[in-house]
């Protein structure tokens, strides 16, 4: 199972950064024992300043902000509250 969530916003001077985190959870049965694996890693960053907001992947390629807001519940409101 894979989910995307918005992390805690960080404000530095005139910039606000919202990390987008990807959480993965795997569960399997190996022989007679359960095996559970979970990981969390950064997926993207949303940068907000006086000029607006932009989203970047971890290679700093710009990604459409709408693609993130459509997949992450409450992200659009979080961005609007930090503008």
TAKAFEN-V63408 format. One record per backbone hydrogen bond with DSSP energy under -1.0 kcal/mol. CO is the residue of the C=O (numbers start at 1). NH is the residue of the N-H. Records with the same first field share a line. If there is no record, write none. Layout:
CO = NH / NH
This chain:
1 = 25
3 = 23
5 = 21
10 = 17
12 = 15
15 = 12
16 = 48
17 = 10
18 = 46
19 = 7
20 = 43 / 44
21 = 5
22 = 41
23 = 3
24 = 39
26 = 37
28 = 35
30 = 33
33 = 30
35 = 28
37 = 26
39 = 24
41 = 22
44 = 20
45 = 56
46 = 18
47 = 54
48 = 16
49 = 52
52 = 49
54 = 47
55 = 63
56 = 45
57 = 60
61 = 57
65 = 69
66 = 70
68 = 72
72 = 75
74 = 78
75 = 79
76 = 80
77 = 81
